[in-house]
Amino acid sequence: MNLNETKKDLNPGFKKELEKSKLRVLTNENDFLVKNLRKAG
């Protein structure tokens, strides 16, 4: 599936939700990395 085609079809509210969920995933990954670094350090 082409990502650009998908983006065109999304309504603005859904786009915002998608961005929020991406940010949430990144935040969770960062938290996980920080915890592991603290254990190792």
N, CA, C, O and CB atoms as a CASP TS submission, in Angstrom:
PFRMAT TS
TARGET T0000
AUTHOR 0000-0000-0000
METHOD Language model
MODEL 1
PARENT N/A
ATOM      1  N   MET     1       0.848  -1.192   0.000  1.00  0.00           N
ATOM      2  CA  MET     1       0.000   0.000   0.000  1.00  0.00           C
ATOM      3  C   MET     1       0.889   1.250   0.000  1.00  0.00           C
ATOM      4  O   MET     1       1.902   1.315   0.697  1.00  0.00           O
ATOM      5  CB  MET     1      -0.962   0.001   1.235  1.00  0.00           C
ATOM      6  N   ASN     2       0.488   2.220  -0.787  1.00  0.00           N
ATOM      7  CA  ASN     2       1.256   3.450  -0.884  1.00  0.00           C
ATOM      8  C   ASN     2       0.889   4.379   0.274  1.00  0.00           C
ATOM      9  O   ASN     2      -0.284   4.698   0.467  1.00  0.00           O
ATOM     10  CB  ASN     2       1.009   4.143  -2.244  1.00  0.00           C
ATOM     11  N   LEU     3       1.879   4.808   1.034  1.00  0.00           N
ATOM     12  CA  LEU     3       1.635   5.641   2.210  1.00  0.00           C
ATOM     13  C   LEU     3       1.062   6.997   1.822  1.00  0.00           C
ATOM     14  O   LEU     3       0.203   7.526   2.526  1.00  0.00           O
ATOM     15  CB  LEU     3       2.923   5.828   3.004  1.00  0.00           C
ATOM     16  N   ASN     4       1.521   7.564   0.721  1.00  0.00           N
ATOM     17  CA  ASN     4       1.016   8.874   0.284  1.00  0.00           C
ATOM     18  C   ASN     4      -0.459   8.814  -0.065  1.00  0.00           C
ATOM     19  O   ASN     4      -1.214   9.733   0.253  1.00  0.00           O
ATOM     20  CB  ASN     4       1.807   9.378  -0.919  1.00  0.00           C
ATOM     21  N   GLU     5      -0.873   7.736  -0.719  1.00  0.00           N
ATOM     22  CA  GLU     5      -2.286   7.578  -1.052  1.00  0.00           C
ATOM     23  C   GLU     5      -3.121   7.472   0.213  1.00  0.00           C
ATOM     24  O   GLU     5      -4.216   8.028   0.289  1.00  0.00           O
ATOM     25  CB  GLU     5      -2.501   6.342  -1.936  1.00  0.00           C
ATOM     26  N   THR     6      -2.616   6.776   1.183  1.00  0.00           N
ATOM     27  CA  THR     6      -3.335   6.597   2.441  1.00  0.00           C
ATOM     28  C   THR     6      -3.486   7.938   3.153  1.00  0.00           C
ATOM     29  O   THR     6      -4.554   8.241   3.685  1.00  0.00           O
ATOM     30  CB  THR     6      -2.606   5.583   3.347  1.00  0.00           C
ATOM     31  N   LYS     7      -2.426   8.739   3.167  1.00  0.00           N
ATOM     32  CA  LYS     7      -2.470  10.031   3.855  1.00  0.00           C
ATOM     33  C   LYS     7      -3.534  10.945   3.260  1.00  0.00           C
ATOM     34  O   LYS     7      -4.200  11.678   3.991  1.00  0.00           O
ATOM     35  CB  LYS     7      -1.107  10.713   3.789  1.00  0.00           C
ATOM     36  N   LYS     8      -3.698  10.907   1.942  1.00  0.00           N
ATOM     37  CA  LYS     8      -4.691  11.762   1.283  1.00  0.00           C
ATOM     38  C   LYS     8      -6.100  11.405   1.746  1.00  0.00           C
ATOM     39  O   LYS     8      -6.948  12.285   1.895  1.00  0.00           O
ATOM     40  CB  LYS     8      -4.587  11.632  -0.251  1.00  0.00           C
ATOM     41  N   ASP     9      -6.346  10.137   1.970  1.00  0.00           N
ATOM     42  CA  ASP     9      -7.691   9.673   2.304  1.00  0.00           C
ATOM     43  C   ASP     9      -8.068   9.909   3.767  1.00  0.00           C
ATOM     44  O   ASP     9      -9.251   9.887   4.109  1.00  0.00           O
ATOM     45  CB  ASP     9      -7.809   8.210   1.989  1.00  0.00           C
ATOM     46  N   LEU    10      -7.099  10.131   4.615  1.00  0.00           N
ATOM     47  CA  LEU    10      -7.395  10.282   6.038  1.00  0.00           C
ATOM     48  C   LEU    10      -8.019  11.635   6.332  1.00  0.00           C
ATOM     49  O   LEU    10      -7.605  12.655   5.780  1.00  0.00           O
ATOM     50  CB  LEU    10      -6.131  10.102   6.865  1.00  0.00           C
ATOM     51  N   ASN    11      -9.016  11.635   7.205  1.00  0.00           N
ATOM     52  CA  ASN    11      -9.588  12.924   7.596  1.00  0.00           C
ATOM     53  C   ASN    11      -8.688  13.567   8.657  1.00  0.00           C
ATOM     54  O   ASN    11      -7.907  12.863   9.297  1.00  0.00           O
ATOM     55  CB  ASN    11     -11.050  12.749   8.135  1.00  0.00           C
ATOM     56  N   PRO    12      -8.779  14.880   8.856  1.00  0.00           N
ATOM     57  CA  PRO    12      -7.863  15.593   9.769  1.00  0.00           C
ATOM     58  C   PRO    12      -7.860  15.043  11.194  1.00  0.00           C
ATOM     59  O   PRO    12      -6.804  14.957  11.820  1.00  0.00           O
ATOM     60  CB  PRO    12      -8.229  17.056   9.812  1.00  0.00           C
ATOM     61  N   GLY    13      -9.021  14.673  11.707  1.00  0.00           N
ATOM     62  CA  GLY    13      -9.088  14.138  13.068  1.00  0.00           C
ATOM     63  C   GLY    13      -8.313  12.853  13.206  1.00  0.00           C
ATOM     64  O   GLY    13      -7.629  12.633  14.206  1.00  0.00           O
ATOM     65  N   PHE    14      -8.418  11.998  12.197  1.00  0.00           N
ATOM     66  CA  PHE    14      -7.717  10.724  12.234  1.00  0.00           C
ATOM     67  C   PHE    14      -6.211  10.941  12.101  1.00  0.00           C
ATOM     68  O   PHE    14      -5.420  10.237  12.729  1.00  0.00           O
ATOM     69  CB  PHE    14      -8.228   9.796  11.120  1.00  0.00           C
ATOM     70  N   LYS    15      -5.818  11.917  11.280  1.00  0.00           N
ATOM     71  CA  LYS    15      -4.395  12.237  11.129  1.00  0.00           C
ATOM     72  C   LYS    15      -3.799  12.632  12.475  1.00  0.00           C
ATOM     73  O   LYS    15      -2.706  12.193  12.835  1.00  0.00           O
ATOM     74  CB  LYS    15      -4.194  13.374  10.100  1.00  0.00           C
ATOM     75  N   LYS    16      -4.535  13.476  13.224  1.00  0.00           N
ATOM     76  CA  LYS    16      -4.041  13.917  14.538  1.00  0.00           C
ATOM     77  C   LYS    16      -3.899  12.733  15.480  1.00  0.00           C
ATOM     78  O   LYS    16      -2.913  12.634  16.210  1.00  0.00           O
ATOM     79  CB  LYS    16      -4.987  14.971  15.154  1.00  0.00           C
ATOM     80  N   GLU    17      -4.880  11.832  15.469  1.00  0.00           N
ATOM     81  CA  GLU    17      -4.824  10.640  16.321  1.00  0.00           C
ATOM     82  C   GLU    17      -3.608   9.805  15.976  1.00  0.00           C
ATOM     83  O   GLU    17      -2.913   9.301  16.858  1.00  0.00           O
ATOM     84  CB  GLU    17      -6.105   9.799  16.174  1.00  0.00           C
ATOM     85  N   LEU    18      -3.358   9.666  14.682  1.00  0.00           N
ATOM     86  CA  LEU    18      -2.244   8.855  14.217  1.00  0.00           C
ATOM     87  C   LEU    18      -0.923   9.457  14.693  1.00  0.00           C
ATOM     88  O   LEU    18      -0.035   8.734  15.144  1.00  0.00           O
ATOM     89  CB  LEU    18      -2.263   8.736  12.682  1.00  0.00           C
ATOM     90  N   GLU    19      -0.795  10.782  14.590  1.00  0.00           N
ATOM     91  CA  GLU    19       0.421  11.445  15.051  1.00  0.00           C
ATOM     92  C   GLU    19       0.600  11.264  16.550  1.00  0.00           C
ATOM     93  O   GLU    19       1.712  11.025  17.021  1.00  0.00           O
ATOM     94  CB  GLU    19       0.388  12.934  14.699  1.00  0.00           C
ATOM     95  N   LYS    20      -0.490  11.378  17.300  1.00  0.00           N
ATOM     96  CA  LYS    20      -0.414  11.193  18.755  1.00  0.00           C
ATOM     97  C   LYS    20       0.044   9.783  19.084  1.00  0.00           C
ATOM     98  O   LYS    20       0.881   9.591  19.967  1.00  0.00           O
ATOM     99  CB  LYS    20      -1.778  11.477  19.416  1.00  0.00           C
ATOM    100  N   SER    21      -0.504   8.785  18.374  1.00  0.00           N
ATOM    101  CA  SER    21      -0.147   7.403  18.683  1.00  0.00           C
ATOM    102  C   SER    21       1.315   7.139  18.335  1.00  0.00           C
ATOM    103  O   SER    21       1.997   6.400  19.046  1.00  0.00           O
ATOM    104  CB  SER    21      -1.062   6.425  17.925  1.00  0.00           C
ATOM    105  N   LYS    22       1.805   7.743  17.235  1.00  0.00           N
ATOM    106  CA  LYS    22       3.223   7.598  16.894  1.00  0.00           C
ATOM    107  C   LYS    22       4.084   8.185  18.000  1.00  0.00           C
ATOM    108  O   LYS    22       5.091   7.596  18.394  1.00  0.00           O
ATOM    109  CB  LYS    22       3.540   8.282  15.545  1.00  0.00           C
ATOM    110  N   LEU    23       3.681   9.354  18.501  1.00  0.00           N
ATOM    111  CA  LEU    23       4.438  10.020  19.559  1.00  0.00           C
ATOM    112  C   LEU    23       4.430   9.173  20.829  1.00  0.00           C
ATOM    113  O   LEU    23       5.440   9.072  21.526  1.00  0.00           O
ATOM    114  CB  LEU    23       3.857  11.423  19.843  1.00  0.00           C
ATOM    115  N   ARG    24       3.290   8.571  21.118  1.00  0.00           N
ATOM    116  CA  ARG    24       3.175   7.729  22.314  1.00  0.00           C
ATOM    117  C   ARG    24       4.114   6.530  22.210  1.00  0.00           C
ATOM    118  O   ARG    24       4.761   6.161  23.190  1.00  0.00           O
ATOM    119  CB  ARG    24       1.715   7.252  22.509  1.00  0.00           C
ATOM    120  N   VAL    25       4.189   5.923  21.033  1.00  0.00           N
ATOM    121  CA  VAL    25       5.075   4.775  20.829  1.00  0.00           C
ATOM    122  C   VAL    25       6.522   5.202  21.020  1.00  0.00           C
ATOM    123  O   VAL    25       7.293   4.500  21.675  1.00  0.00           O
ATOM    124  CB  VAL    25       4.873   4.162  19.422  1.00  0.00           C
ATOM    125  N   LEU    26       6.898   6.344  20.456  1.00  0.00           N
ATOM    126  CA  LEU    26       8.267   6.843  20.608  1.00  0.00           C
ATOM    127  C   LEU    26       8.581   7.098  22.075  1.00  0.00           C
ATOM    128  O   LEU    26       9.669   6.768  22.547  1.00  0.00           O
ATOM    129  CB  LEU    26       8.470   8.132  19.790  1.00  0.00           C
ATOM    130  N   THR    27       7.637   7.683  22.793  1.00  0.00           N
ATOM    131  CA  THR    27       7.846   7.973  24.215  1.00  0.00           C
ATOM    132  C   THR    27       8.059   6.676  24.989  1.00  0.00           C
ATOM    133  O   THR    27       8.949   6.597  25.835  1.00  0.00           O
ATOM    134  CB  THR    27       6.644   8.757  24.799  1.00  0.00           C
ATOM    135  N   ASN    28       7.247   5.661  24.702  1.00  0.00           N
ATOM    136  CA  ASN    28       7.395   4.378  25.376  1.00  0.00           C
ATOM    137  C   ASN    28       8.743   3.752  25.072  1.00  0.00           C
ATOM    138  O   ASN    28       9.379   3.186  25.962  1.00  0.00           O
ATOM    139  CB  ASN    28       6.277   3.432  24.969  1.00  0.00           C
ATOM    140  N   GLU    29       9.192   3.848  23.810  1.00  0.00           N
ATOM    141  CA  GLU    29      10.491   3.301  23.442  1.00  0.00           C
ATOM    142  C   GLU    29      11.602   4.027  24.183  1.00  0.00           C
ATOM    143  O   GLU    29      12.539   3.399  24.676  1.00  0.00           O
ATOM    144  CB  GLU    29      10.710   3.396  21.929  1.00  0.00           C
ATOM    145  N   ASN    30      11.499   5.343  24.263  1.00  0.00           N
ATOM    146  CA  ASN    30      12.518   6.123  24.961  1.00  0.00           C
ATOM    147  C   ASN    30      12.572   5.762  26.435  1.00  0.00           C
ATOM    148  O   ASN    30      13.658   5.616  26.996  1.00  0.00           O
ATOM    149  CB  ASN    30      12.249   7.615  24.800  1.00  0.00           C
ATOM    150  N   ASP    31      11.415   5.616  27.069  1.00  0.00           N
ATOM    151  CA  ASP    31      11.366   5.220  28.481  1.00  0.00           C
ATOM    152  C   ASP    31      12.061   3.881  28.684  1.00  0.00           C
ATOM    153  O   ASP    31      12.825   3.701  29.632  1.00  0.00           O
ATOM    154  CB  ASP    31       9.908   5.143  28.974  1.00  0.00           C
ATOM    155  N   PHE    32      11.787   2.951  27.785  1.00  0.00           N
ATOM    156  CA  PHE    32      12.378   1.620  27.856  1.00  0.00           C
ATOM    157  C   PHE    32      13.897   1.718  27.736  1.00  0.00           C
ATOM    158  O   PHE    32      14.623   1.080  28.499  1.00  0.00           O
ATOM    159  CB  PHE    32      11.804   0.707  26.750  1.00  0.00           C
ATOM    160  N   LEU    33      14.382   2.515  26.778  1.00  0.00           N
ATOM    161  CA  LEU    33      15.826   2.659  26.573  1.00  0.00           C
ATOM    162  C   LEU    33      16.482   3.302  27.782  1.00  0.00           C
ATOM    163  O   LEU    33      17.556   2.875  28.207  1.00  0.00           O
ATOM    164  CB  LEU    33      16.112   3.490  25.318  1.00  0.00           C
ATOM    165  N   VAL    34      15.851   4.315  28.335  1.00  0.00           N
ATOM    166  CA  VAL    34      16.409   5.011  29.507  1.00  0.00           C
ATOM    167  C   VAL    34      16.506   4.046  30.692  1.00  0.00           C
ATOM    168  O   VAL    34      17.513   4.036  31.400  1.00  0.00           O
ATOM    169  CB  VAL    34      15.533   6.248  29.886  1.00  0.00           C
ATOM    170  N   LYS    35      15.474   3.241  30.910  1.00  0.00           N
ATOM    171  CA  LYS    35      15.506   2.275  32.016  1.00  0.00           C
ATOM    172  C   LYS    35      16.657   1.286  31.838  1.00  0.00           C
ATOM    173  O   LYS    35      17.371   0.969  32.790  1.00  0.00           O
ATOM    174  CB  LYS    35      14.164   1.516  32.110  1.00  0.00           C
ATOM    175  N   ASN    36      16.827   0.793  30.582  1.00  0.00           N
ATOM    176  CA  ASN    36      17.900  -0.160  30.330  1.00  0.00           C
ATOM    177  C   ASN    36      19.264   0.473  30.503  1.00  0.00           C
ATOM    178  O   ASN    36      20.186  -0.170  31.007  1.00  0.00           O
ATOM    179  CB  ASN    36      17.776  -0.735  28.939  1.00  0.00           C
ATOM    180  N   LEU    37      19.408   1.729  30.092  1.00  0.00           N
ATOM    181  CA  LEU    37      20.690   2.414  30.247  1.00  0.00           C
ATOM    182  C   LEU    37      21.020   2.605  31.732  1.00  0.00           C
ATOM    183  O   LEU    37      22.171   2.466  32.146  1.00  0.00           O
ATOM    184  CB  LEU    37      20.664   3.779  29.521  1.00  0.00           C
ATOM    185  N   ARG    38      20.007   2.919  32.513  1.00  0.00           N
ATOM    186  CA  ARG    38      20.251   3.114  33.954  1.00  0.00           C
ATOM    187  C   ARG    38      20.701   1.809  34.604  1.00  0.00           C
ATOM    188  O   ARG    38      21.585   1.806  35.461  1.00  0.00           O
ATOM    189  CB  ARG    38      18.978   3.644  34.657  1.00  0.00           C
ATOM    190  N   LYS    39      20.084   0.696  34.189  1.00  0.00           N
ATOM    191  CA  LYS    39      20.474  -0.602  34.744  1.00  0.00           C
ATOM    192  C   LYS    39      21.929  -0.901  34.382  1.00  0.00           C
ATOM    193  O   LYS    39      22.710  -1.348  35.222  1.00  0.00           O
ATOM    194  CB  LYS    39      19.538  -1.730  34.224  1.00  0.00           C
ATOM    195  N   ALA    40      22.280  -0.649  33.121  1.00  0.00           N
ATOM    196  CA  ALA    40      23.622  -0.973  32.651  1.00  0.00           C
ATOM    197  C   ALA    40      24.656  -0.043  33.280  1.00  0.00           C
ATOM    198  O   ALA    40      25.769  -0.465  33.596  1.00  0.00           O
ATOM    199  CB  ALA    40      23.689  -0.885  31.121  1.00  0.00           C
ATOM    200  N   GLY    41      24.281   1.227  33.460  1.00  0.00           N
ATOM    201  CA  GLY    41      25.227   2.220  33.974  1.00  0.00           C
ATOM    202  C   GLY    41      25.327   2.121  35.461  1.00  0.00           C
ATOM    203  O   GLY    41      26.075   2.876  36.081  1.00  0.00           O
TER
END
